[in-house]
């Protein structure tokens, strides 16, 4: 049978980053709802901020592709 290609690390980091961003947004929404209910839960805000930051860092790292390195032979020509 055909073998599946090895998983791409950048794709995995991008998907985990997306997950963290979505969970972080959800926690921020919960914080806003708890604030409007006059029972603010600061842990929602803190964890939402942490997950949003980690998720955005992961998405940014996955978005940029490294520049291909030139071989020494190509530089001489």
Secondary structure, DSSP 8 states (H G I E B T S, - for coil): --------HHHHHHHHHHHHHHHHHHHHHHHHHHHHTT---HHHHHHHHHHHHHHHHHHHHHHS-------HHHHH-
